[in-house]
Amino acid sequence: MAEQAATGDRGVVHRLLSVVGADSLVDSVWGYVDSTIRWCWIPNWLPSWCPTSQIQLQTAEDKMLRCVDSFFSKQRIPISNGNWLWTLTISSDHVKNKTPLVLLHGFGGGVGLWAQNLDTLSQRGPVYAVDLLGFGQSSRPQFSTVTQEAEEQFVESIEQWRAKIGLESMILLGHNLGGYLAVSYSIKYPHSHFACRVKHILLVEPWGFPQRPDTVEADRPIPVWIKALGAMFSPFNPLAGLRLVGPLGPTLVQTLRPDFKKKFSSMFSDNTVSEYIYHLNVQTPSGETAFKNMTVPYGWAKRPMLQRMDKLQSEIPISIIYGSRSSIDSNSGSTIKEMRPSSHVEIITIRGAGHYVYADQPEDFNHRVLQVCEKLD
């Protein structure tokens, strides 16, 4: 598709400039542009420029999970079109009859980021941590560029995964993008054999619920230079810069996000976390591209979930967890509660936590999640 578009653009430019006798200029300039585009975007170049590989990602994930005491298994769960979802499973015999808890990570995440939560959460019942399609060690297919179709690809992958695993009911816990997809899934697949398939939704700092406010620039004027940079980088994926800097990428992650090391300081004293995050996000940008196509400038959702909450079955309870120090606007939680007066909607605020609630305050987070699950069982 990209090559067809490039060929079409070349033909148009060539015809225009040939009128003024610049055929040779067109050929030389386009040759440079074409080679640059290929160099920046074709995934085959990534291993040679970025110090990463599938094996390195797997090794980084193994290091993240080495502090998990519970026995767990990891496997590819096949879905349609030769794709798969990478899945970590913990299921002890004494709690295997409890409603399973399914963990859906956020944008740029993976199953390894639940390292501080898996042991405690699995004491109550089976836990499945899944790498979303296009992220982590799941397959990275080409998504549709149409917003709704890309979202549906995510949702269908979750449903196919559920059917393959054989879950008749589950509790869906989603952070960030995972929360958005948890609700989207529950709207489309609310029932299983005339009973609720999704027994409870836990939204952890969810992305994509409010509509972009019309007054955002009036209330907080955006500097012209930021607008210019936004326009310049709008054609690129959110994490393209990380791949562009090549071998400097690992250092860049450590420099820009030293907080991740602090979040997991009780488990690691080295750069285990930043290395994992790096390898997660310099692979082929599949889910990342889909996410970009689901957003408008400054990260707002093109299809805000609040506009569809009325389609969610009223009998499905919702718990929404926010961090007290997060920059995410928690007003969406209050709005959901107002929109569902006859449904159970609980808003939980965890003190001292930012956007990554489960890593900032893992003990408090685990305790609150278990409370919600135990009420259900």
Disulfide bonds with the S-S distance in Angstrom:
none
